Amino acid sequence: MTLESVPPRRWRGLRSGIAATALSVLAAAAGAATLGEIYAMALQVDAQFASARAAAAAGREKSAQGRAGLRPNVDLGGNYKRVRENGGGQVVDPRYYNSSQAGLNLTQPLFRKVNWETYQQGELQAQLAEQQLRLAEQELILRVAKGYFDVLQAQDVLTAVAAQKDTFAQQAAQARRGMEVGLASITDFNEAQARLDLTIAQEIAARNDLEIKRSTLEKAIDRELPPLAPLAEQSPVDIIEPAQLQGLVARAPESALQVGAAELGEQIARRELARQEGSALPTADLVAGLNHTRNGNFVTQGPNALRQITLGIDVSFGVYQGARRRRGCARRRRCSNARTRSSSTPASRHGSTRARPFTAFPPAARSTRPCARRWPAAKRRCSPPGAGWPSGPGRGWTCSTPNSSGTPRARTSPCPATRRWWPACS
């Protein structure tokens, strides 16, 4: 039958059916969401990225907070008082008078090491906040892309298992008919039925896996997952050559976001240490003030008002601050020595942390004071190692103490007084 032989009324119905089919196909194609659209949805509603974005906004304010310490401070203040005086031999007793004062003061820091380090630290913290936001965005991209492709893969697996189930269902039906007419044995039928049952179980597992993958992706976009656009049958894939891979590995320390964030964290820690050390340095401020005072207690020929304009430099030096700086520096030296020892000893290179030799001092500088704090001289015998110090399992002095039976017992563990590895009891 050709189109010319179709009756007009039937042709109108056929034309409307073709149009409806075309519209449904176009609507399905238009409703399929691409990876970019899914990522745009997740970018707006993902809770983890929203938290990182809020943290980045708060981190940007660290720069302004640090910059505030370098800017001038302006204070405006005043007071008004009504004074009542009794006694004093006045003609009028009691006597009342008014007193008022107003002032405008300006302070501009000239040298404040703490404020400068705080400013530098704030700039680094703002950069770290941006770096962490980029890390969160990268993590969101990876999470959405993985969820997107997991759903597509689960759909393909379910489609393949469904097609396999149809094939095995036809084979089972053929085996049943063959068994009924005597062309196939019951063993063939049971094997075909077993394959069909196994495929049905695989289909159920694939359907459950698809639901799990869809729910994971729906959690990222906080809505029902729309139909996903499938990949093209021939998608170009860029293969990385070994030479290109080596270049990427070489550039990783400079371009990796995790490495950049770690370096910024180290710089922030160094600025914090410099800020603590700067608290012991002198400070210098430029001060200027305009004060106006009126006191009714003074008897003068003219108005009893006083105006003062001041301009000067204030210098202060902290003499004693509770030994905070000394303790902080000592802690830094201990950490630096520990890091040097851990990176230079053979035990640390092989991953062992049991022996911790103290190599920062020569043998002559060693003492037995840590042991003397806890173990009396009558119960302690400390003997130095040989000339090749550090040597031995403890790499230091060997302190022996008697046990409950009175037999000397060698101690190669950390110092019992401080529970640390010392030259005298290592």
C-alpha positions as CSV (number, residue, x, y, z in Angstrom):
1,M,0.0,0.0,0.0
2,T,1.4,3.4,-1.0
3,L,0.7,6.8,0.5
4,E,-1.5,7.7,-2.5
5,S,-3.8,4.8,-1.7
6,V,-4.4,5.8,1.9
7,P,-7.8,7.4,2.5
8,P,-7.7,11.1,3.6
9,R,-9.3,10.4,7.0
10,R,-6.9,7.5,7.7
11,W,-4.0,9.6,6.4
12,R,-4.8,12.4,9.0
13,G,-4.7,9.8,11.8
14,L,-1.5,8.3,10.6
15,R,0.1,11.8,10.3
16,S,-1.0,12.7,13.9
17,G,0.5,9.4,15.1
18,I,3.8,10.0,13.4
19,A,3.9,13.5,14.8
20,A,3.2,12.3,18.3
21,T,5.9,9.6,18.0
22,A,8.4,12.2,16.8
23,L,7.5,14.6,19.6
24,S,7.9,11.9,22.3
25,V,11.4,10.9,20.8
26,L,12.4,14.6,20.8
27,A,11.1,15.1,24.4
28,A,13.0,12.0,25.6
29,A,16.2,13.2,23.9
30,A,15.7,16.7,25.3
31,G,15.1,15.4,28.8
32,A,18.3,13.3,28.9
33,A,20.7,15.1,31.2
34,T,24.4,15.3,30.3
35,L,27.3,15.1,32.7
36,G,27.7,18.9,32.6
37,E,24.1,19.4,33.5
38,I,24.3,16.9,36.4
39,Y,27.4,18.7,37.7
40,A,25.7,22.1,37.5
41,M,22.9,20.7,39.6
42,A,25.3,19.3,42.2
43,L,27.2,22.5,42.2
44,Q,24.2,24.4,43.5
45,V,22.9,21.9,46.2
46,D,25.7,19.6,47.2
47,A,26.1,19.9,51.0
48,Q,29.8,19.2,51.1
49,F,30.6,21.8,48.5
50,A,28.3,24.3,50.2
51,S,30.2,23.8,53.4
52,A,33.5,24.3,51.7
53,R,32.2,27.4,50.0
54,A,31.1,28.9,53.3
55,A,34.5,28.0,54.8
56,A,36.2,29.7,51.9
57,A,34.1,32.8,52.4
58,A,35.1,32.9,56.1
59,G,38.8,32.3,55.2
60,R,38.8,35.3,52.9
61,E,38.0,37.5,55.8
62,K,41.3,36.5,57.4
63,S,43.1,38.8,55.0
64,A,41.0,41.8,56.1
65,Q,41.4,40.9,59.7
66,G,45.1,40.8,59.4
67,R,45.3,44.0,57.5
68,A,43.3,45.8,60.2
69,G,46.4,45.5,62.5
70,L,48.4,47.7,60.2
71,R,45.9,50.4,59.8
72,P,45.4,53.3,62.2
73,N,43.0,53.2,65.1
74,V,40.8,56.2,65.8
75,D,39.1,56.6,69.2
76,L,36.5,59.2,70.0
77,G,35.4,59.6,73.6
78,G,34.0,62.0,76.1
79,N,32.3,62.5,79.4
80,Y,30.1,64.9,81.3
81,K,30.0,65.2,85.1
82,R,28.0,67.1,87.7
83,V,30.2,67.5,90.8
84,R,29.1,68.3,94.4
85,E,31.7,69.3,96.9
86,N,31.3,69.7,100.7
87,G,33.7,71.4,103.1
88,G,37.0,72.9,102.2
89,G,36.3,76.4,103.6
90,Q,34.2,77.5,100.7
91,V,31.8,80.4,101.1
92,V,29.0,78.4,99.7
93,D,28.8,74.9,101.2
94,P,28.0,72.6,99.4
95,R,29.3,73.8,96.0
96,Y,28.2,72.5,92.6
97,Y,30.1,72.7,89.3
98,N,30.1,70.9,85.9
99,S,33.0,69.1,84.3
100,S,33.2,67.8,80.7
101,Q,35.9,66.3,78.5
102,A,36.0,65.2,74.9
103,G,38.9,63.7,73.0
104,L,39.9,62.3,69.6
105,N,42.9,60.0,69.6
106,L,44.7,58.4,66.6
107,T,47.2,55.5,66.8
108,Q,49.2,54.4,63.8
109,P,51.4,51.3,64.3
110,L,55.0,52.0,63.1
111,F,56.6,48.7,64.1
112,R,54.7,45.8,65.5
113,K,56.1,42.5,64.5
114,V,53.1,40.6,65.8
115,N,50.7,42.7,63.7
116,W,52.9,42.2,60.6
117,E,53.1,38.5,61.0
118,T,49.4,38.3,61.6
119,Y,48.8,40.2,58.4
120,Q,51.1,37.8,56.5
121,Q,49.4,34.9,58.1
122,G,45.9,36.2,57.1
123,E,47.0,36.5,53.5
124,L,48.2,32.9,53.5
125,Q,45.0,31.7,55.2
126,A,42.9,33.4,52.5
127,Q,45.0,31.6,49.9
128,L,44.6,28.4,51.8
129,A,40.8,28.9,51.8
130,E,40.7,29.3,48.1
131,Q,42.9,26.2,47.7
132,Q,40.6,24.2,49.8
133,L,37.6,25.4,47.8
134,R,39.3,24.3,44.6
135,L,40.0,20.9,46.3
136,A,36.3,20.6,47.2
137,E,35.3,21.5,43.7
138,Q,37.7,18.9,42.3
139,E,36.4,16.3,44.7
140,L,32.8,17.2,43.6
141,I,33.7,16.8,39.9
142,L,35.2,13.4,40.6
143,R,32.3,12.3,42.7
144,V,29.7,13.4,40.2
145,A,31.6,11.9,37.2
146,K,32.0,8.6,39.0
147,G,28.4,8.5,39.9
148,Y,27.3,9.4,36.4
149,F,29.4,6.7,34.7
150,D,28.4,4.2,37.4
151,V,24.8,4.7,36.5
152,L,25.4,4.3,32.8
153,Q,27.4,1.2,33.4
154,A,24.7,-0.3,35.6
155,Q,22.1,0.5,33.0
156,D,24.3,-1.3,30.3
157,V,24.8,-4.3,32.6
158,L,21.0,-4.5,33.3
159,T,20.3,-4.3,29.6
160,A,22.8,-7.0,28.8
161,V,21.4,-9.3,31.5
162,A,17.9,-8.7,30.4
163,A,18.8,-9.7,26.8
164,Q,20.6,-12.7,28.1
165,K,17.5,-13.7,30.1
166,D,15.3,-13.5,27.0
167,T,17.7,-15.7,25.2
168,F,17.8,-18.3,28.0
169,A,14.0,-18.1,28.3
170,Q,13.7,-19.1,24.6
171,Q,16.2,-21.9,25.0
172,A,14.3,-23.2,28.0
173,A,11.0,-23.1,26.1
174,Q,12.6,-25.0,23.2
175,A,14.0,-27.6,25.6
176,R,10.6,-28.0,27.1
177,R,8.9,-28.5,23.7
178,G,11.7,-30.9,22.7
179,M,11.3,-32.9,25.9
180,E,7.5,-33.1,25.3
181,V,8.0,-34.5,21.8
182,G,10.9,-36.7,22.8
183,L,13.7,-34.7,20.9
184,A,15.4,-33.6,24.1
185,S,16.2,-35.2,27.4
186,I,15.1,-33.9,30.8
187,T,18.8,-33.1,31.5
188,D,18.8,-30.6,28.7
189,F,15.7,-29.0,30.0
190,N,17.0,-28.8,33.5
191,E,20.3,-27.2,32.3
192,A,18.4,-24.6,30.3
193,Q,16.1,-23.9,33.2
194,A,19.1,-23.5,35.6
195,R,20.7,-21.0,33.2
196,L,17.5,-19.1,33.1
197,D,17.1,-19.0,36.9
198,L,20.7,-17.9,37.3
199,T,20.1,-15.1,34.8
200,I,17.0,-14.0,36.6
201,A,19.0,-13.8,39.8
202,Q,21.7,-11.7,38.0
203,E,19.0,-9.4,36.7
204,I,17.7,-8.8,40.2
205,A,21.2,-8.1,41.4
206,A,21.8,-5.7,38.5
207,R,18.6,-3.9,39.1
208,N,19.4,-3.5,42.8
209,D,22.9,-2.2,41.9
210,L,21.3,0.3,39.5
211,E,19.0,1.6,42.2
212,I,22.0,2.0,44.6
213,K,24.0,3.9,41.9
214,R,21.0,6.1,41.1
215,S,20.4,6.9,44.8
216,T,24.1,7.8,45.2
217,L,23.9,10.3,42.3
218,E,20.5,11.6,43.5
219,K,22.1,12.4,46.8
220,A,24.6,14.7,45.1
221,I,21.9,16.7,43.1
222,D,19.2,16.5,45.9
223,R,16.5,15.6,43.5
224,E,15.1,12.7,41.4
225,L,17.6,11.7,38.8
226,P,16.5,12.5,35.3
227,P,17.2,10.2,32.3
228,L,20.9,10.3,31.5
229,A,22.3,10.9,28.1
230,P,24.3,7.9,26.9
231,L,27.8,8.2,25.6
232,A,28.5,8.3,21.9
233,E,29.4,5.0,20.3
234,Q,32.7,6.3,19.1
235,S,34.1,8.7,21.8
236,P,37.6,9.9,21.3
237,V,40.0,8.8,24.0
238,D,43.4,10.5,24.5
239,I,46.0,7.9,25.3
240,I,48.8,9.2,27.6
241,E,52.2,8.2,26.3
242,P,54.9,7.1,28.8
243,A,56.9,10.3,28.1
244,Q,53.8,12.4,28.9
245,L,53.1,10.5,32.0
246,Q,56.6,11.2,33.3
247,G,56.1,14.9,32.6
248,L,52.8,14.8,34.5
249,V,54.5,13.1,37.5
250,A,57.3,15.7,37.4
251,R,54.8,18.6,37.5
252,A,52.6,17.1,40.1
253,P,54.4,18.7,43.1
254,E,53.9,22.1,41.6
255,S,50.3,21.7,40.2
256,A,48.7,19.3,42.7
257,L,46.2,21.1,44.9
258,Q,46.9,18.8,47.9
259,V,50.6,19.7,47.7
260,G,49.8,23.4,47.4
261,A,47.5,23.3,50.4
262,A,50.1,21.5,52.5
263,E,52.8,24.1,51.6
264,L,50.4,26.9,52.5
265,G,49.8,25.2,55.8
266,E,53.5,25.0,56.5
267,Q,54.0,28.6,55.7
268,I,51.1,29.5,58.1
269,A,52.7,27.5,60.8
270,R,56.0,29.3,60.3
271,R,54.3,32.7,60.4
272,E,52.6,31.7,63.7
273,L,56.1,30.8,65.1
274,A,57.5,34.2,63.9
275,R,54.4,35.9,65.5
276,Q,55.1,34.3,68.8
277,E,58.7,35.2,68.7
278,G,57.9,38.8,67.7
279,S,55.9,39.3,70.9
280,A,59.3,39.9,72.7
281,L,60.4,42.7,70.3
282,P,59.8,46.3,71.0
283,T,56.8,48.1,69.5
284,A,56.5,51.7,68.2
285,D,53.3,53.6,67.5
286,L,52.6,57.1,66.2
287,V,50.1,58.7,68.4
288,A,48.1,62.0,67.9
289,G,45.3,63.4,70.0
290,L,43.0,66.3,70.3
291,N,41.4,66.8,73.8
292,H,39.0,69.4,75.0
293,T,38.4,69.8,78.7
294,R,36.0,72.1,80.6
295,N,36.1,72.2,84.4
296,G,33.8,74.6,86.4
297,N,36.0,74.2,89.5
298,F,38.6,76.6,88.2
299,V,38.0,80.3,88.7
300,T,39.5,82.2,85.8
301,Q,39.0,85.5,84.1
302,G,38.0,83.9,80.8
303,P,36.4,80.7,79.7
304,N,37.5,77.7,81.9
305,A,38.3,75.4,78.9
306,L,41.5,73.7,78.0
307,R,42.4,72.3,74.5
308,Q,45.3,70.0,74.0
309,I,46.9,68.8,70.8
310,T,49.4,66.0,71.2
311,L,51.7,64.3,68.7
312,G,54.4,61.8,69.5
313,I,55.8,58.2,69.3
314,D,55.1,55.6,71.9
315,V,57.8,52.8,72.3
316,S,57.3,49.9,74.6
317,F,59.4,46.8,75.3
318,G,58.1,43.6,77.0
319,V,60.7,42.8,79.7
320,Y,59.1,39.6,81.0
321,Q,56.1,37.6,79.7
322,G,56.2,34.5,81.7
323,A,59.0,32.8,79.7
324,R,56.5,32.1,76.9
325,R,59.0,33.0,74.2
326,R,61.8,30.9,75.7
327,R,59.6,27.9,76.1
328,G,58.3,28.2,72.6
329,C,61.8,28.4,71.1
330,A,62.9,25.4,73.2
331,R,60.0,23.5,71.9
332,R,60.9,24.4,68.3
333,R,64.5,23.3,68.9
334,R,63.4,20.0,70.3
335,C,61.0,19.4,67.3
336,S,63.8,20.4,64.9
337,N,66.3,18.0,66.6
338,A,63.8,15.2,66.6
339,R,63.0,15.7,62.9
340,T,66.8,15.8,62.1
341,R,67.3,12.6,64.1
342,S,64.4,10.8,62.5
343,S,65.6,11.7,59.0
344,S,69.3,10.9,59.5
345,T,69.3,7.7,61.5
346,P,69.4,4.3,59.8
347,A,66.6,3.1,62.0
348,S,64.2,5.7,60.8
349,R,65.2,5.1,57.2
350,H,64.1,1.4,57.7
351,G,60.9,2.4,59.3
352,S,61.9,1.5,62.9
353,T,61.2,4.0,65.7
354,R,62.3,2.0,68.7
355,A,65.9,3.3,68.9
356,R,66.0,7.1,69.1
357,P,69.6,8.2,69.5
358,F,70.3,11.7,70.7
359,T,73.0,12.9,68.2
360,A,72.8,16.6,68.9
361,F,75.5,16.6,71.6
362,P,79.0,15.0,71.9
363,P,79.7,12.2,74.5
364,A,81.3,14.8,76.8
365,A,78.1,16.8,77.0
366,R,76.0,13.9,78.3
367,S,74.8,13.8,81.9
368,T,72.9,11.5,84.2
369,R,70.6,14.1,85.6
370,P,67.4,12.7,84.0
371,C,67.9,9.4,85.7
372,A,68.9,11.0,89.0
373,R,65.5,12.6,89.2
374,R,63.7,9.3,89.6
375,W,66.3,6.7,90.6
376,P,68.4,7.3,93.7
377,A,72.2,6.9,93.5
378,A,72.0,3.8,95.8
379,K,69.8,2.0,93.3
380,R,71.2,3.3,90.0
381,R,74.3,2.3,88.1
382,C,74.8,4.2,84.8
383,S,77.7,3.2,82.6
384,P,78.6,5.0,79.4
385,P,79.1,3.1,76.1
386,G,82.4,2.6,74.5
387,A,84.4,5.1,72.5
388,G,82.3,4.6,69.5
389,W,79.2,6.4,71.0
390,P,76.4,6.2,70.0
391,S,76.5,2.4,70.0
392,G,74.6,-0.6,71.4
393,P,70.9,-1.3,71.1
394,G,70.0,1.9,73.0
395,R,72.7,4.0,71.3
396,G,73.5,5.8,74.6
397,W,74.0,5.3,78.3
398,T,72.8,2.1,79.9
399,C,71.1,2.6,83.2
400,S,70.7,-0.5,85.3
401,T,68.3,-0.6,88.3
402,P,67.7,-3.5,90.7
403,N,64.5,-5.4,90.3
404,S,62.4,-6.8,93.1
405,S,64.9,-9.6,93.8
406,G,67.8,-7.3,94.0
407,T,69.3,-8.3,90.6
408,P,70.5,-5.4,88.5
409,R,68.2,-4.9,85.6
410,A,69.4,-3.0,82.5
411,R,67.1,-0.3,81.3
412,T,67.3,0.7,77.6
413,S,63.8,2.2,77.5
414,P,63.1,5.9,77.6
415,C,64.1,7.8,80.7
416,P,61.7,6.9,83.6
417,A,61.6,10.5,84.8
418,T,60.3,12.0,81.6
419,R,59.4,9.0,79.4
420,R,61.5,10.4,76.7
421,W,64.8,9.4,75.0
422,W,67.6,11.3,76.7
423,P,71.4,11.0,76.3
424,A,71.7,9.6,79.8
425,C,69.1,6.9,79.5
426,S,68.4,6.1,75.9
